[in-house]
Amino acid sequence: MPLPETIYSKELLGEEIVGGVESIPHSRPYMAHLKITTEKGYVTFCGGFLISRQFVLTAAHCNGREITVTLGAHDVSKRESTQQKIQKAEVEKQIIHKNYNFFSNIHDIMLLKLEKQFELTPAVDVVPLPSPSEFIDPGTMCQAAGWGQTGVTDPTSYTLREVELRIMDVEACKIFSDYDYNFQMCVGSLGRKRSPCGDSGGPLLCAGVAHGIVSHGREDAKPPAVFTRISPYVPRIYTVLSASS
């Protein structure tokens, strides 16, 4: 069932890479750029990341009527020779978590199954996932990346940007009434003008492993923000991948 159009508000998407820097071109080959046409015909954008040659992991609220997935991109305003695109006709399934709750943002996770496999190249590659029991300790420094805004009032960035962030204690996210430590991560850098959000659906990497998915944050882009914790979903993810192999 289509989700409400308000799902694409800035508050939920958390689109800013505030205080970040431009990524070295193609240094994050797992990054996916999603162009989404909503049920009402609006166009919006999300991030995602390649976890196998046929699956992209992103946020559940990034679903839509049509999706174009682009991998191998650094500057999405250009036709780079490294880019590979999968049009909506080749997105076989949008697999939203069955318990995803739009209002609480719990289980904000979705797999995109592609009819055709991507070709792996130096600019297009998969990223590893954590073990099911792996929880990152508060204080750990991680990185987020995306093509979103560089400030609350700034335009979106055509080039991929990234920012370093800290995993925060659960108490820091009590401002979010539905925050659930078992399924979500509290991320930010209090005291610094850094937003933990890339495009919604983009990954949070800790020591080279994708531990989180950009979910939602504050409208003013101030920390902390909430990421979907990937580890609880890993068994189900691999079950879906295995069934498709």
Order of alpha helices (4+ residues) and beta strands (2+ residues): alpha-beta-beta-beta-beta-beta-beta-beta-beta-beta-beta-beta-beta-beta-beta-alpha
